[in-house]
Amino acid sequence: MKLILAIDLKDGLVVHGKSGNRKEYVPLTDGLSPSAEPVSYVTFMKPKYLYAADLDRISMEGDHTETILKLAGMVKGLYADRGTTIPEEYLPEPIHTIVGTETVDAPLEEFSGGFLSIDIKDGVVIPSGEDPAEFLKTADSAAFDGYIILNISSVGTGCGISEAYVKELRAATKKQLFYGGGVASAADLETLQRAGFDGAIISTAVHNRQIPLELIREGELC
């Protein structure tokens, strides 16, 4: 299972927040890295895989595309959520473009490749309000390479993971499936691995030293 370090980009810096309250996100100055400047941050953390969310572009208040392109050259794999709304906004390979249910503005059938982020708040997919597992079954006919379960309500909270819940999600698709939001410990990583997930997206637990930085640098849970 891949271990993917998550960073949120806002106003040119790596920021930290929780529960999707993006206007309250602040520069990540109390983590392991001495700098919140994105290139310096990634240089220090040395992740094998990186998930980068451009919060400014998602909210249509800015654009970190140039920074994301730089970061892509520093890691083995980069998954980029830039608030992509239509297929024409995909970044070039080898970057894995993420299309989020929160921001998509075209039928899912029009997309090919990349990952669909199933954005969840208060237990339902946003903005449709559907059950995540049922939505995943419906979306599975689209031509995405895989899916990300992004529990926005749990981002930065360290609330942990329900094994029964993630097993239900895993059963809904045979494609690649990643999980992000509330991954709090090595035990949560083991839960996701047992459930058959292909990747875990983590940040806060690394800075809180609940998940060793070395695991992020190795990029795999064997």
Rosetta silent file (secondary structure, phi, psi, omega in degrees, C-alpha in Angstrom):
SEQUENCE: MKLILAIDLKDGLVVHGKSGNRKEYVPLTDGLSPSAEPVSYVTFMKPKYLYAADLDRISMEGDHTETILKLAGMVKGLYADRGTTIPEEYLPEPIHTIVGTETVDAPLEEFSGGFLSIDIKDGVVIPSGEDPAEFLKTADSAAFDGYIILNISSVGTGCGISEAYVKELRAATKKQLFYGGGVASAADLETLQRAGFDGAIISTAVHNRQIPLELIREGELC
SCORE:     score description
SCORE:     0.000 S_00000001
   1 L     0.000  131.628  179.353    0.000    0.000    0.000 S_00000001
   2 E   -72.340  143.077  173.083    1.316    3.436   -0.972 S_00000001
   3 E  -112.289  117.128 -168.737    1.872    6.038    1.736 S_00000001
   4 E  -117.703  120.692  178.336    1.235    9.492    0.293 S_00000001
   5 E   -77.718  129.483  179.763    2.145   12.726    2.077 S_00000001
   6 E   -97.627  137.926  169.433   -0.574   15.369    1.751 S_00000001
   7 E  -132.181  141.128  173.315    0.049   19.090    1.450 S_00000001
   8 E  -106.719  130.354 -177.344   -2.488   21.908    1.140 S_00000001
   9 E  -107.455  127.357  179.533   -1.305   24.993   -0.753 S_00000001
  10 E  -150.581  128.601  178.994   -2.678   28.439    0.088 S_00000001
  11 L    54.064   37.005  175.735   -1.168   31.877   -0.538 S_00000001
  12 L    80.990    6.970 -176.714    2.104   30.297   -1.683 S_00000001
  13 E  -130.832  160.433  169.215    2.611   28.213    1.460 S_00000001
  14 E   -79.565  127.190 -176.503    1.907   24.765    2.860 S_00000001
  15 E  -119.880  165.769 -179.996   -0.942   25.226    5.333 S_00000001
  16 E  -130.499  140.102  176.928   -2.593   23.166    8.046 S_00000001
  17 L  -162.371 -172.070  177.673   -6.194   22.983    9.087 S_00000001
  18 L  -150.223  156.731  173.682   -8.940   20.578    9.907 S_00000001
  19 L    61.658   19.838  175.072  -12.499   19.607    9.031 S_00000001
  20 L    76.702   10.697  177.912  -12.450   21.499    5.724 S_00000001
  21 L   -82.554   74.749 -166.349  -12.636   24.979    7.298 S_00000001
  22 H   -64.459  -29.285  179.894  -10.288   26.329    4.647 S_00000001
  23 H   -69.365  -14.905  179.465  -10.527   29.998    5.567 S_00000001
  24 H  -100.128    0.337  179.497   -9.046   29.088    8.939 S_00000001
  25 L   -65.704  138.995 -177.755   -6.074   27.152    7.534 S_00000001
  26 E  -125.415  156.743  179.206   -2.745   28.599    8.701 S_00000001
  27 E   -54.134  138.607 -177.281    0.867   28.105    7.515 S_00000001
  28 L   -81.037   84.434 -177.485    2.299   24.810    8.716 S_00000001
  29 L  -106.971   -2.778 -178.947    5.042   26.202   10.937 S_00000001
  30 L  -113.126   18.147  178.727    4.721   23.767   13.860 S_00000001
  31 L   -94.047 -158.807 -178.721    5.368   20.558   11.931 S_00000001
  32 L   -73.034  -38.373 -176.965    8.577   18.668   11.225 S_00000001
  33 L   -75.747  138.471  177.512    9.759   20.926    8.412 S_00000001
  34 L   -75.171   -8.371 -177.422   11.343   24.250    9.428 S_00000001
  35 L  -132.506  142.259  175.065    9.775   25.924    6.374 S_00000001
  36 L   -98.315    2.916  174.782    6.240   26.138    4.968 S_00000001
  37 L   -70.829  128.803 -167.720    7.530   27.207    1.543 S_00000001
  38 H   -55.530  -47.484 -178.159    6.462   24.270   -0.680 S_00000001
  39 H   -66.039  -42.706  177.805    9.777   23.405   -2.368 S_00000001
  40 H   -64.068  -39.530 -179.920   11.707   23.742    0.897 S_00000001
  41 H   -61.345  -50.204 -178.349    9.040   21.744    2.694 S_00000001
  42 H   -68.558  -34.406  176.007    9.166   18.831    0.244 S_00000001
  43 H   -59.278  -40.724  179.812   12.966   18.978    0.152 S_00000001
  44 H   -73.689  -45.413 -173.937   12.995   18.456    3.920 S_00000001
  45 H   -73.267  -32.621  177.616   10.235   15.840    4.123 S_00000001
  46 L    54.566   49.361  177.682   11.494   13.801    1.140 S_00000001
  47 L   -72.777  152.590  173.620    8.255   11.889    0.461 S_00000001
  48 L   -79.027  -39.559  179.317    8.193    9.224   -2.218 S_00000001
  49 E  -125.325  145.261 -175.250    4.598   10.107   -3.120 S_00000001
  50 E  -134.898  136.196  171.475    2.847   13.451   -2.742 S_00000001
  51 E  -110.915  121.423 -178.234   -0.775   14.615   -2.767 S_00000001
  52 E  -121.061  121.953  176.766   -1.047   18.369   -3.384 S_00000001
  53 E  -107.253  120.830  178.579   -4.312   20.288   -3.028 S_00000001
  54 E   -88.539   91.089 -175.681   -4.353   23.793   -4.491 S_00000001
  55 H   -64.720  -32.998  179.548   -6.846   25.407   -2.127 S_00000001
  56 H   -67.127  -42.638 -179.627   -6.624   28.769   -3.877 S_00000001
  57 H   -71.307  -35.909  177.776   -7.499   27.313   -7.274 S_00000001
  58 H   -60.194  -38.742 -179.502  -10.251   25.160   -5.770 S_00000001
  59 L   -93.851    7.163  178.840  -11.816   28.316   -4.317 S_00000001
  60 L    57.983   42.180  179.541  -10.989   30.341   -7.477 S_00000001
  61 L  -122.232    8.546 -178.392   -8.772   32.734   -5.499 S_00000001
  62 L   167.414 -168.631 -175.375   -5.359   31.914   -7.003 S_00000001
  63 L  -160.150  124.046  178.280   -3.266   29.237   -8.720 S_00000001
  64 L  -110.466   23.516 -176.009   -0.323   27.081   -7.619 S_00000001
  65 H   -57.225  -43.995 -179.020    0.063   25.152  -10.880 S_00000001
  66 H   -60.114  -40.928  178.141    3.664   26.308  -11.415 S_00000001
  67 H   -64.932  -42.885 -179.845    4.582   25.135   -7.914 S_00000001
  68 H   -62.023  -40.482  177.934    2.892   21.771   -8.440 S_00000001
  69 H   -62.525  -37.785  176.211    4.845   21.234  -11.663 S_00000001
  70 H   -65.184  -45.107 -177.510    8.086   21.889   -9.739 S_00000001
  71 H   -64.709  -30.622 -179.602    7.115   19.501   -6.958 S_00000001
  72 H   -60.737  -29.627  179.282    6.313   16.762   -9.465 S_00000001
  73 L   -80.209   -2.571 -175.927    9.987   16.595  -10.358 S_00000001
  74 L  -105.613   -6.586 -175.639   10.931   15.989   -6.728 S_00000001
  75 L  -133.735  166.664  178.905    8.873   12.832   -6.052 S_00000001
  76 L   -74.374  -34.274  179.709    8.140    9.490   -7.683 S_00000001
  77 E  -148.362  135.030  179.126    4.433   10.214   -7.984 S_00000001
  78 E  -125.925  129.825  178.471    2.316   13.340   -7.522 S_00000001
  79 E  -110.693  118.032 -170.319   -1.474   13.428   -7.217 S_00000001
  80 E  -115.786  121.229  173.050   -2.813   16.945   -7.811 S_00000001
  81 E  -105.540  106.993 -178.801   -6.208   18.322   -6.803 S_00000001
  82 L  -116.562   21.188 -176.987   -6.556   21.746   -8.439 S_00000001
  83 L    70.365   33.708 -178.687  -10.320   21.936   -8.524 S_00000001
  84 L   -57.235  129.042 -177.967  -10.413   20.409  -12.007 S_00000001
  85 L  -109.384  -29.010 -177.194  -13.856   20.953  -13.522 S_00000001
  86 L  -137.879  159.355 -176.975  -13.466   19.677  -17.106 S_00000001
  87 H   -58.490  -29.706 -177.605  -11.112   17.196  -18.885 S_00000001
  88 H   -66.146  -11.682 -177.942   -9.220   20.020  -20.616 S_00000001
  89 H   -94.070    6.127  177.738   -7.795   21.098  -17.241 S_00000001
  90 L   -62.559  141.736  170.986   -5.761   17.923  -16.702 S_00000001
  91 L   -82.874  157.834 -177.677   -2.060   18.461  -16.025 S_00000001
  92 L   -67.270  150.277  172.319    0.411   16.505  -18.186 S_00000001
  93 L   -64.548  150.911   14.755    1.530   13.047  -17.170 S_00000001
  94 L   -88.432    9.118  175.742    3.202   11.729  -15.082 S_00000001
  95 L   -64.642  136.149  176.387    1.145   13.940  -12.735 S_00000001
  96 E   -93.822  106.724  179.295   -2.043   12.198  -11.658 S_00000001
  97 E   -73.836  137.991  177.388   -4.846   14.733  -11.955 S_00000001
  98 E  -107.779  131.440  175.226   -7.589   14.504   -9.339 S_00000001
  99 E  -108.746  119.268 -176.625  -11.182   15.399  -10.184 S_00000001
 100 E   -98.226  140.894  177.031  -13.215   16.153   -7.055 S_00000001
 101 L   -61.009  -25.646 -179.213  -16.946   15.688   -6.690 S_00000001
 102 L   -64.945  -31.115 -170.863  -16.949   19.034   -4.877 S_00000001
 103 L  -122.117  -11.155 -173.546  -15.845   20.959   -7.967 S_00000001
 104 L   -60.493  142.681 -176.016  -16.462   18.844  -11.094 S_00000001
 105 L  -131.145   21.187  178.247  -18.524   20.595  -13.763 S_00000001
 106 L  -142.044  155.366  178.029  -18.784   17.952  -16.500 S_00000001
 107 L   -57.533  140.009 -177.880  -20.322   14.467  -16.647 S_00000001
 108 H   -59.311  -27.168 -178.529  -17.966   11.864  -15.173 S_00000001
 109 H   -66.715  -16.238 -179.094  -18.206    9.869  -18.409 S_00000001
 110 H   -82.136  -11.596 -176.164  -16.242   12.610  -20.208 S_00000001
 111 L   -94.661  147.794  177.176  -13.094   12.019  -18.134 S_00000001
 112 E  -139.547  124.491 -177.520  -10.376    9.509  -18.895 S_00000001
 113 L    82.853  177.677 -177.724   -7.505    8.711  -16.565 S_00000001
 114 L    72.525 -171.277 -176.456   -6.625   10.407  -13.318 S_00000001
 115 E  -123.111  140.660  172.511   -8.425    9.885  -10.030 S_00000001
 116 E   -94.429  121.910  176.067  -11.908   10.789   -8.899 S_00000001
 117 E   -90.619  117.690  177.836  -11.925   12.204   -5.378 S_00000001
 118 E   -90.404   98.068 -171.886  -15.135   11.290   -3.615 S_00000001
 119 E   -84.023  123.409 -171.311  -15.375   14.264   -1.269 S_00000001
 120 E  -121.156  130.327  171.130  -17.294   13.470    1.896 S_00000001
 121 E  -131.543  134.344  178.823  -18.661   15.766    4.605 S_00000001
 122 L    53.278   35.475  172.321  -20.820   14.618    7.496 S_00000001
 123 L    86.507   -1.828 -179.149  -20.942   11.116    6.029 S_00000001
 124 E  -128.429  157.258  178.427  -22.281   11.977    2.561 S_00000001
 125 E   -70.710  135.173  175.103  -20.789   12.826   -0.820 S_00000001
 126 L  -104.971  141.658    4.889  -20.750   16.553   -1.585 S_00000001
 127 L   -94.293    3.131 -169.314  -22.558   18.191   -3.198 S_00000001
 128 L   -75.417  -25.598 -177.799  -24.998   15.383   -4.094 S_00000001
 129 L    79.847   13.528 -177.880  -25.632   14.078   -0.565 S_00000001
 130 L   -80.882  160.922  172.839  -25.348   10.437   -1.697 S_00000001
 131 L   -68.047  131.226 -175.132  -24.057    7.509    0.301 S_00000001
 132 H   -56.697  -44.258 -178.096  -20.318    7.134   -0.497 S_00000001
 133 H   -66.510  -41.206  178.741  -20.382    3.391   -1.237 S_00000001
 134 H   -67.076  -39.200  177.112  -23.440    3.690   -3.471 S_00000001
 135 H   -62.469  -41.895 -178.979  -21.914    6.676   -5.281 S_00000001
 136 H   -61.484  -40.869  177.822  -18.702    4.729   -5.830 S_00000001
 137 H   -61.926  -40.834 -179.821  -20.605    1.853   -7.427 S_00000001
 138 H   -68.631  -42.144 -176.876  -22.323    4.273   -9.806 S_00000001
 139 H   -72.303  -15.373 -171.911  -19.120    6.146  -10.677 S_00000001
 140 L   -66.017  -12.870  177.516  -17.217    2.921  -11.350 S_00000001
 141 L   -80.767  -14.564  177.894  -18.369    2.896  -14.967 S_00000001
 142 L   -74.360  163.851 -171.169  -16.344    6.064  -15.703 S_00000001
 143 E   -94.466   36.692  174.833  -12.808    5.754  -17.107 S_00000001
 144 L   -75.198  153.127  175.907  -10.840    6.965  -14.078 S_00000001
 145 L   -72.517  -27.692 -178.431   -7.689    5.080  -13.093 S_00000001
 146 E  -176.107 -171.946 -173.843   -8.877    4.986   -9.500 S_00000001
 147 E  -134.320  153.062  173.371  -10.632    6.745   -6.651 S_00000001
 148 E  -121.490  123.740  170.937   -9.804    8.689   -3.516 S_00000001
 149 E   -87.817  109.299 -177.334  -12.101    8.578   -0.520 S_00000001
 150 E  -112.656  102.672  179.970  -11.538   12.029    0.999 S_00000001
 151 E   -84.974   86.349 -173.670  -13.257   12.430    4.336 S_00000001
 152 H   -60.021  -37.114 -179.455  -13.058   16.231    4.510 S_00000001
 153 H   -60.946  -24.551 -175.640  -14.790   16.360    7.904 S_00000001
 154 H  -100.691   -4.904 -178.701  -11.957   14.281    9.372 S_00000001
 155 L   -57.877  128.536  175.857   -8.985   16.098    7.778 S_00000001
 156 L    76.182    1.462 -175.495   -6.532   17.142   10.476 S_00000001
 157 L   -94.705  -22.309 -177.062   -8.619   15.667   13.302 S_00000001
 158 L    62.662   34.984 -173.009   -6.816   12.365   13.840 S_00000001
 159 L   -81.768  -11.363  178.209  -10.178   10.750   14.515 S_00000001
 160 L    88.091 -178.096 -170.430   -9.230    7.332   13.185 S_00000001
 161 L  -132.997  139.330  174.140  -10.933    4.888   10.815 S_00000001
 162 L   -87.177  123.734 -178.211  -13.779    2.386   11.058 S_00000001
 163 H   -65.876  -39.877  179.303  -12.727   -0.973    9.627 S_00000001
 164 H   -62.545  -38.705 -179.270  -16.287   -1.937    8.699 S_00000001
 165 H   -64.704  -47.928 -176.583  -16.731    1.352    6.842 S_00000001
 166 H   -71.877  -28.047  174.904  -13.587    1.075    4.734 S_00000001
 167 H   -66.834  -38.150  176.903  -14.322   -2.573    3.910 S_00000001
 168 H   -63.015  -41.646  178.801  -17.716   -1.505    2.559 S_00000001
 169 H   -66.393  -42.758 -178.990  -16.036    1.127    0.388 S_00000001
 170 H   -61.912  -34.659 -178.402  -13.395   -1.300   -0.856 S_00000001
 171 L   -70.921  -13.041 -175.106  -16.098   -3.757   -1.917 S_00000001
 172 L   -83.930  -12.002 -179.150  -17.673   -1.124   -4.173 S_00000001
 173 L  -153.852  152.337  175.168  -14.847   -1.078   -6.770 S_00000001
 174 L  -102.023   -3.411  179.132  -11.960   -3.170   -8.069 S_00000001
 175 L   -76.888  172.954  176.277   -9.999   -0.109   -9.247 S_00000001
 176 E   -56.134  139.592 -178.079   -7.230    1.579   -7.279 S_00000001
 177 E  -140.012  121.204  178.170   -8.622    3.060   -4.070 S_00000001
 178 E  -110.670  159.005  178.333   -6.925    5.554   -1.727 S_00000001
 179 E  -131.343  134.829  175.433   -8.145    6.946    1.600 S_00000001
 180 E  -140.577  146.495  177.947   -7.509   10.353    3.149 S_00000001
 181 L   110.351  103.869  177.067   -8.860   12.198    6.169 S_00000001
 182 L    85.636    7.912  176.586   -8.448   11.211    9.803 S_00000001
 183 L   -70.372  109.835 -165.223   -5.685    8.615    9.329 S_00000001
 184 L  -107.074  -15.188 -170.471   -4.275    8.914   12.835 S_00000001
 185 L  -161.272  171.025  174.368   -1.827    6.086   13.456 S_00000001
 186 H   -62.422  -30.058  177.561    0.081    3.081   12.186 S_00000001
 187 H   -64.732  -37.255  176.400   -2.914    1.016   13.338 S_00000001
 188 H   -65.206  -38.631  176.840   -5.128    2.960   10.904 S_00000001
 189 H   -61.326  -41.826  179.278   -2.677    2.198    8.110 S_00000001
 190 H   -65.767  -36.248  176.917   -2.908   -1.492    8.962 S_00000001
 191 H   -61.041  -46.914  179.510   -6.714   -1.247    8.937 S_00000001
 192 H   -64.264  -39.872  179.320   -6.664    0.220    5.437 S_00000001
 193 H   -64.768  -43.302  177.940   -4.178   -2.385    4.262 S_00000001
 194 H   -61.778  -35.057 -179.340   -6.307   -5.239    5.631 S_00000001
 195 H   -74.460  -12.429  177.259   -9.332   -3.767    3.874 S_00000001
 196 L    95.711   16.560  177.033   -7.430   -3.878    0.583 S_00000001
 197 L   -69.999  151.003 -178.364   -6.813   -0.167   -0.033 S_00000001
 198 L   -94.430  -13.314 -178.950   -4.034    0.744   -2.456 S_00000001
 199 E  -164.026  151.783  174.926   -2.957    3.964   -0.758 S_00000001
 200 E  -125.556  132.278  179.996   -3.281    6.136    2.343 S_00000001
 201 E  -103.861  120.096 -170.628   -3.020    9.935    2.233 S_00000001
 202 E  -138.395  154.118  177.148   -1.606   11.320    5.469 S_00000001
 203 L  -151.197  -68.029 -173.764   -0.196   14.502    6.980 S_00000001
 204 H   -55.228  -41.645 -178.025   -1.130   15.429   10.557 S_00000001
 205 H   -64.680  -26.383  175.951   -0.186   12.023   11.978 S_00000001
 206 H   -72.121  -45.925 -178.679    3.309   12.427   10.501 S_00000001
 207 H   -69.350  -27.064  175.453    3.813   15.851   12.078 S_00000001
 208 L   -84.420    0.890  178.838    2.440   14.532   15.376 S_00000001
 209 L    63.602   25.248  173.285    4.951   11.671   15.126 S_00000001
 210 L   -84.252  -24.731  173.149    2.207    9.068   15.295 S_00000001
 211 L  -122.622  123.238 -174.934    3.369    7.779   11.903 S_00000001
 212 L   -61.352  137.508  176.802    7.154    7.759   11.372 S_00000001
 213 H   -56.860  -32.766 -178.113    8.511   10.144    8.742 S_00000001
 214 H   -60.549  -33.179  178.346   10.655    7.278    7.468 S_00000001
 215 H   -64.509  -38.829  177.033    7.521    5.459    6.291 S_00000001
 216 H   -64.604  -38.621 -179.884    6.604    8.452    4.134 S_00000001
 217 H   -70.413  -35.180  175.641   10.102    8.473    2.682 S_00000001
 218 H   -73.149  -35.808  173.811    9.904    4.746    1.919 S_00000001
 219 L    79.308    7.266 -177.302    6.439    5.315    0.461 S_00000001
 220 E  -143.566  144.732  169.074    5.143    1.793    1.047 S_00000001
 221 L  -112.479  111.977 -174.112    3.547   -0.246    3.796 S_00000001
 222 L   -91.848    0.000    0.000    4.526   -3.843    3.206 S_00000001
